[in-house]
């Protein structure tokens, strides 16, 4: 049970919150607050003066202004799907959680201009559905789409499976509305694709994890909905061969690869063990598993051939046949129905839950230059094996992002394994290969030690200077992203 904070309402702060948003939207009872102050992983939990749920940008601004005047920390919160402790308070600082889930309106959708304005509390899948009504897509996609919110996606510059074609959240965003630490509101929702009128505050706040401002709405690019898709699961000879396959597919389809997901045998094993209803896409051992999806909005690619197949699917299958003759692709299963496609994606999106259910694990979210991914895996996996770990890796191979999870090897006790030594080895090789220790999950609280150790000191100093300039009282999401001096 979360401990209640005593004597925090003496100066009427909580009453002031009730005046701003209404009594029903200020939570103070420990039982009501608990879910908002405990991280999804269960690792991080703290106390909060209150959970406040504003419905408008003006209400967010009034809350922030009040907290800035009283030196109360503000913790912005979205769908609570983060993995790094970035959306809950830290101990030792009087805090209020500002949940943006009531700010859930799709304010407007311009089908001709292919843009949409959505508030921070809009669930990602809701935005998908809104776009599809106009035969358009918002291409940010990952497993938590049914519960994560747009504000959280922006705050961590979320990635997902379609980054290889469309980019991270930052590349999809054309403008933002945000509340700054003093309560000032920035309105930049024009949707301009060219605007060189000074510092790009949008890009500064995206990925800042709520430490510089609270994004309350954003305007995003939309894209034509694919008229044809081909989804397949491949067994390829090696990671180097996989990158060759990716390049062949990109060249052959004019950059039509939307997803290129790495799923090696150990990951497949744990998914099928935890979820027996999920069928393996290929028989036998998969050398290097790849879930690939190619899509096209061109009517010609969706045309039906004389044999009843779709042109895009026929061309992809012909290319895969050529790659099999070359020895790059060893085996392939091409989805022949929407249900088979759905089953392949269900398999991919079950991996985090499967690893969590299978037992203790440490999750690393890393990125590498594409040409160096094979070397990382080939060197690191044997080292982890020697230390008693079983790497359970999946990744967005098309953009160089690996989710490198370490679990206990069969017969080994997690509590006795040298996790710190394993992390040191991973980070050492990652630094040598020019990689990043945080690709798409953010820093939050969990990665502050490695941020201190591996981030270039000069960059940290610039970040601290920006934080000091914009938030001198350090009220916005303190204890996250930026290590203390």
C-alpha positions in Angstrom: 0.0 0.0 0.0 1.3 3.5 -0.9 2.1 5.6 2.1 0.0 8.8 2.5 2.0 12.0 2.7 1.1 14.0 5.7 0.4 17.7 6.1 0.7 18.4 2.3 -2.7 20.1 1.9 -2.2 22.7 4.6 -1.7 25.5 2.1 -4.6 24.5 0.0 -2.7 23.1 -3.0 -4.9 20.1 -3.5 -8.0 22.3 -3.2 -6.5 24.5 -5.9 -6.1 21.5 -8.1 -9.8 20.6 -7.5 -10.8 24.1 -8.5 -8.8 23.8 -11.7 -10.0 20.3 -12.9 -13.0 19.4 -10.7 -13.0 17.3 -7.6 -13.6 14.0 -9.4 -10.3 14.4 -11.3 -8.0 14.9 -8.3 -7.1 11.6 -6.7 -5.5 11.5 -3.2 -6.6 8.3 -1.6 -3.7 5.8 -1.5 -5.7 3.1 -3.1 -6.6 5.4 -6.0 -3.1 6.8 -6.4 -1.2 3.5 -6.3 -1.5 2.6 -10.0 -0.2 6.0 -11.0 2.9 5.9 -8.9 4.1 2.4 -9.7 6.0 1.7 -12.9 4.8 -0.9 -15.3 7.9 -3.0 -14.5 7.1 -2.9 -10.7 10.7 -1.6 -10.1 9.9 2.0 -9.3 7.3 3.3 -7.0 7.0 6.5 -4.8 4.4 8.8 -3.3 2.5 11.6 -4.8 0.7 14.5 -3.3 -2.1 13.9 -5.8 -2.9 12.6 -9.2 -4.5 15.4 -11.3 -6.3 14.6 -14.6 -6.7 17.8 -16.7 -8.9 17.9 -19.8 -7.5 20.9 -21.5 -4.2 22.6 -22.2 -5.3 25.6 -20.2 -5.8 23.3 -17.2 -2.4 21.8 -17.6 -0.9 25.3 -17.8 -2.7 26.3 -14.5 -1.5 23.2 -12.8 2.1 23.7 -13.9 2.0 27.4 -13.0 0.8 26.6 -9.5 3.4 23.9 -9.0 6.2 26.1 -10.2 5.2 28.8 -7.7 5.1 26.2 -4.8 8.2 24.2 -6.0 6.2 21.0 -6.4 7.5 18.5 -9.0 5.2 17.7 -11.9 5.4 14.2 -13.3 3.6 14.0 -16.7 2.1 10.6 -17.4 0.4 8.9 -20.4 -0.6 5.3 -20.9 1.9 3.9 -18.2 3.5 1.5 -20.6 7.1 2.7 -20.1 9.9 0.4 -19.1 12.4 2.7 -17.5 10.6 4.4 -14.6 10.2 7.7 -16.5 6.5 8.3 -15.7 6.4 7.9 -11.9 7.7 10.3 -9.1 11.0 9.9 -7.4 11.6 9.6 -3.7 12.4 12.7 -1.7 10.6 15.3 -3.8 7.0 16.4 -3.2 5.3 15.6 -6.5 2.0 15.6 -8.4 1.3 13.2 -11.2 -0.4 14.9 -14.1 -2.2 12.2 -16.1 -3.1 13.3 -19.6 -5.5 10.5 -20.4 -8.6 12.8 -20.4 -7.0 14.9 -23.2 -8.0 12.3 -25.7 -9.5 14.2 -28.6 -8.5 13.9 -32.3 -9.0 17.6 -32.9 -8.9 17.6 -36.6 -7.9 15.4 -39.6 -7.0 17.0 -43.0 -7.3 14.2 -45.5 -6.2 16.2 -48.4 -3.1 17.6 -46.6 -2.6 14.2 -44.9 -2.1 15.5 -41.4 -3.9 15.0 -38.1 -3.9 16.9 -34.8 -4.2 14.7 -31.8 -4.1 15.4 -28.1 -1.5 13.8 -25.8 -4.0 11.3 -24.2 -5.1 9.8 -27.5 -4.4 6.1 -27.5 -2.1 5.1 -30.4 -4.6 2.5 -31.8 -7.4 5.2 -31.7 -5.3 7.4 -34.0 -4.7 4.4 -36.3 -8.5 3.9 -36.5 -9.2 7.6 -37.2 -6.7 7.6 -40.1 -8.1 4.4 -41.6 -11.5 6.0 -41.9 -10.0 8.2 -44.6 -7.9 5.4 -46.2 -4.8 6.8 -44.6 -2.4 5.4 -42.0 -0.5 6.7 -39.0 2.5 4.3 -39.3 3.8 4.3 -35.7 3.2 0.7 -34.6 4.3 -1.5 -31.7 2.9 -4.0 -29.3 1.5 -1.5 -26.7 -0.6 0.3 -29.4 -3.8 -0.5 -27.5 -2.8 1.3 -24.3 0.1 3.7 -24.9 -0.7 7.3 -25.7 0.6 9.9 -28.2 2.1 12.0 -25.4 4.2 9.1 -24.2 5.2 8.2 -27.7 6.5 11.8 -28.2 8.2 12.0 -24.9 10.4 9.0 -25.6 10.6 9.4 -29.4 9.1 6.0 -29.7 10.1 3.7 -32.6 8.5 0.4 -33.3 8.4 -2.0 -36.3 7.9 0.5 -39.1 10.8 2.8 -38.4 12.7 1.3 -41.4 10.3 3.0 -43.7 8.7 5.9 -41.8 11.1 6.9 -39.1 10.7 7.4 -35.3 7.9 9.6 -33.8 10.1 12.7 -34.3 10.1 12.1 -38.1 6.3 11.8 -38.1 5.6 15.0 -36.1 5.2 18.3 -37.8 4.4 20.5 -34.8 3.4 20.5 -31.1 1.5 22.3 -28.5 3.2 22.3 -25.1 3.2 23.7 -21.7 6.5 25.0 -20.5 7.8 24.9 -16.8 6.4 28.4 -16.0 3.0 27.6 -17.4 3.6 29.3 -20.8 1.8 27.6 -23.7 3.7 27.1 -27.0 1.3 26.7 -29.9 3.0 25.4 -33.0 0.3 23.2 -34.6 0.4 24.8 -38.1 1.5 21.5 -39.7 4.1 23.3 -41.9 6.6 21.0 -43.5 9.1 23.8 -43.9 9.5 26.4 -41.2 13.1 27.7 -40.7 12.3 30.5 -38.2 14.7 29.7 -35.4 15.4 26.9 -32.9 13.2 23.8 -33.5 11.4 23.6 -30.1 9.4 20.6 -31.3 12.5 18.5 -31.8 13.9 19.7 -28.4 10.8 18.6 -26.5 10.3 15.3 -28.4 12.4 12.7 -26.6 12.9 14.9 -23.6 10.7 12.6 -21.4 8.7 15.5 -20.0 11.7 17.2 -18.4 11.6 20.4 -20.5 7.9 20.8 -21.2 4.6 18.9 -21.3 3.4 18.2 -24.9 -0.4 18.5 -24.9 -1.1 18.0 -28.6 0.8 17.4 -31.9 0.2 17.5 -35.6 1.4 14.4 -37.4 1.9 13.2 -41.0 -0.4 10.6 -42.4 0.3 8.3 -45.4 -1.8 6.5 -47.9 -3.1 3.2 -46.7 -1.4 0.2 -48.5 -3.5 -1.4 -51.1 -1.3 -4.6 -51.0 0.8 -6.2 -48.3 3.1 -9.2 -48.3 4.2 -10.7 -45.0 6.6 -13.5 -44.6 8.8 -15.3 -42.1 12.3 -16.2 -43.3 15.1 -18.4 -42.2 18.3 -16.8 -43.5 21.9 -18.0 -43.3 23.2 -15.3 -40.9 22.7 -11.7 -39.8 25.0 -10.5 -42.5 22.9 -12.4 -45.0 19.7 -10.9 -43.5 21.0 -7.4 -44.3 21.7 -8.5 -47.9 18.1 -9.8 -48.1 16.8 -6.4 -46.7 18.8 -4.5 -49.4 17.5 -6.8 -52.1 13.9 -6.3 -51.0 14.3 -2.5 -50.7 15.8 -2.3 -54.2 13.2 -4.6 -55.7 10.2 -2.9 -54.2 11.3 0.8 -54.3 11.8 1.0 -50.5 8.6 -0.8 -49.7 9.9 -2.7 -46.7 7.8 -1.6 -43.7 9.1 -4.1 -41.2 12.2 -6.3 -40.9 12.1 -7.9 -37.5 14.9 -10.2 -36.2 13.6 -13.2 -34.3 16.2 -15.9 -33.6 15.5 -19.4 -32.4 15.8 -18.7 -28.6 13.1 -16.0 -28.9 10.8 -18.3 -30.8 11.3 -21.0 -28.2 10.3 -18.9 -25.3 7.3 -17.5 -27.1 6.0 -21.0 -28.0 6.7 -22.3 -24.5 4.8 -19.5 -22.8 2.0 -19.4 -25.4 1.6 -22.9 -26.7 -1.3 -21.8 -29.0 1.2 -19.8 -31.1 2.4 -22.0 -34.0 6.0 -21.9 -35.2 6.0 -20.4 -38.7 8.7 -22.9 -40.0 9.6 -26.4 -39.1 12.9 -27.3 -37.6 15.6 -24.9 -36.3 15.6 -21.4 -37.7 19.1 -20.2 -38.4 18.3 -16.5 -38.3 14.6 -15.7 -38.2 13.2 -12.6 -39.9 9.7 -11.4 -40.0 9.4 -9.1 -43.0 6.5 -7.1 -44.3 6.4 -5.2 -47.7 3.6 -2.9 -48.5 2.5 -0.7 -51.4 -0.2 1.9 -52.0 0.1 1.6 -55.8 -2.9 0.1 -57.5 -0.7 -1.8 -59.9 0.9 -3.7 -57.0 -2.5 -4.7 -55.8 -3.6 -6.0 -59.2 -4.7 -9.6 -59.4 -2.6 -11.8 -61.7 -4.0 -14.5 -64.0 -3.3 -17.2 -61.4 -5.3 -15.2 -58.8 -2.3 -13.9 -56.8 -1.6 -10.3 -56.1 1.2 -8.7 -58.1 3.2 -7.5 -55.1 3.1 -10.9 -53.4 4.1 -12.6 -56.7 7.1 -10.4 -57.2 8.2 -10.8 -53.5 7.9 -14.6 -53.8 9.9 -14.6 -57.0 12.6 -12.6 -55.4 12.7 -14.9 -52.4 13.0 -17.8 -54.8 16.1 -16.2 -56.4 17.5 -15.5 -52.9 17.0 -19.1 -51.9 18.9 -20.2 -55.0 21.8 -17.9 -53.9 21.7 -19.5 -50.4 20.8 -16.2 -48.6 17.3 -17.4 -47.7 17.1 -21.0 -46.4 13.4 -21.3 -45.9 10.3 -19.1 -46.1 6.7 -19.0 -45.1 4.6 -16.3 -46.9 1.3 -15.5 -45.3 -1.6 -16.5 -47.7 -4.3 -14.8 -45.7 -5.0 -11.9 -43.3 -5.3 -14.4 -40.5 -1.8 -15.8 -41.2 -0.4 -12.3 -41.3 -2.2 -11.6 -38.0 -0.7 -14.7 -36.5 2.8 -13.8 -37.5 2.4 -10.3 -35.9 0.9 -11.8 -32.8 4.0 -14.0 -32.4 6.3 -10.9 -32.7 4.2 -8.8 -30.3 4.1 -11.5 -27.7 7.9 -11.6 -27.0 8.0 -9.1 -24.1 5.2 -10.8 -22.3 6.7 -14.2 -23.0 10.1 -13.2 -21.6 8.4 -11.6 -18.5 6.3 -14.7 -17.9 9.3 -17.1 -18.4 11.2 -15.6 -15.4 13.6 -12.8 -14.3 15.4 -11.0 -17.1 17.3 -7.8 -17.7 16.2 -5.9 -20.8 18.7 -3.9 -22.9 17.4 -1.6 -25.6 20.3 -0.9 -27.8 21.1 0.3 -31.4 24.1 -0.3 -33.7 25.2 0.7 -37.2 23.6 -1.9 -39.4 26.9 -3.3 -40.6 28.0 -4.0 -37.0 25.0 -5.8 -35.7 26.3 -9.2 -36.7 29.6 -8.7 -35.0 27.9 -7.6 -31.8 25.6 -10.7 -31.7 28.4 -13.1 -32.7 30.8 -11.9 -30.0 28.3 -11.1 -27.2 26.1 -14.2 -27.3 29.0 -16.7 -26.5 30.2 -14.4 -23.7 26.8 -14.3 -22.2 26.6 -18.1 -22.5 29.8 -18.4 -20.5 28.5 -16.2 -17.8 25.4 -18.4 -17.4 22.9 -16.2 -19.3 20.5 -17.1 -22.2 20.2 -14.0 -24.5 16.6 -13.6 -25.7 17.0 -11.2 -28.6 14.5 -9.6 -30.9 15.1 -6.5 -32.9 14.0 -4.0 -35.5 16.8 -5.1 -37.8 16.0 -2.6 -40.5 16.9 0.3 -38.3 19.6 -1.3 -36.1 17.6 -1.6 -32.9 18.1 -4.8 -30.8 16.1 -5.6 -27.7 18.8 -7.7 -26.0 17.3 -9.4 -23.0 19.4 -11.5 -20.6 17.7 -14.4 -18.8 19.1 -17.3 -16.8 20.3 -20.2 -18.9 18.6 -23.6 -18.2 19.7 -24.9 -14.8 21.1 -21.6 -13.6 19.8 -19.5 -10.7 19.2 -15.9 -11.7 20.1 -14.6 -8.3 23.7 -16.0 -8.6 24.4 -14.7 -12.1 27.0 -11.9 -12.5 24.6 -9.3 -14.1 26.8 -6.3 -13.5 29.7 -8.1 -15.3 27.4 -9.0 -18.2 26.2 -5.4 -18.5 29.8 -4.1 -18.5 30.7 -6.4 -21.3 27.6 -5.4 -23.4 28.3 -1.7 -22.9 32.0 -2.1 -23.6 31.4 -3.7 -27.0 28.5 -1.4 -27.7 30.8 1.6 -27.2 33.6 0.0 -29.3 31.1 -0.5 -32.2 29.7 3.0 -32.0 26.2 2.0 -30.7 23.7 3.5 -28.3 22.6 2.1 -25.0 19.1 3.5 -25.4 17.3 3.2 -28.8 13.6 3.7 -28.2 12.6 3.1 -24.6 14.1 6.3 -23.2 16.3 6.8 -20.1 13.9 7.4 -17.3 15.4 6.4 -14.0 16.8 3.0 -14.9 19.5 4.1 -17.3 20.8 7.1 -15.3 23.9 5.2 -14.2 24.9 4.2 -17.7 24.0 7.7 -18.9 26.5 9.1 -16.5 29.1 6.6 -17.5 28.8 6.5 -21.3 27.2 9.8 -22.5 29.9 12.3 -23.6 30.4 14.8 -20.7 30.2 17.8 -23.1 26.8 16.6 -24.3 25.6 16.2 -20.7 26.7 19.7 -19.8 24.8 21.2 -22.8 21.7 19.2 -21.7 22.1 20.5 -18.2 22.4 24.0 -19.4 19.2 23.7 -21.5 17.4 22.2 -18.5 18.5 25.0 -16.2 17.5 27.7 -18.7 14.0 26.3 -19.3 13.3 24.8 -15.9 15.4 26.6 -13.3 13.3 25.2 -10.4 13.6 21.6 -11.7 9.9 20.9 -11.4 9.3 19.0 -14.6 9.9 15.2 -14.1 13.0 15.6 -11.9 15.2 12.6 -11.5 14.7 11.3 -15.0 16.7 11.4 -18.2 19.4 13.8 -17.0 21.9 12.5 -14.3 22.7 14.9 -11.5 26.1 16.6 -11.4 
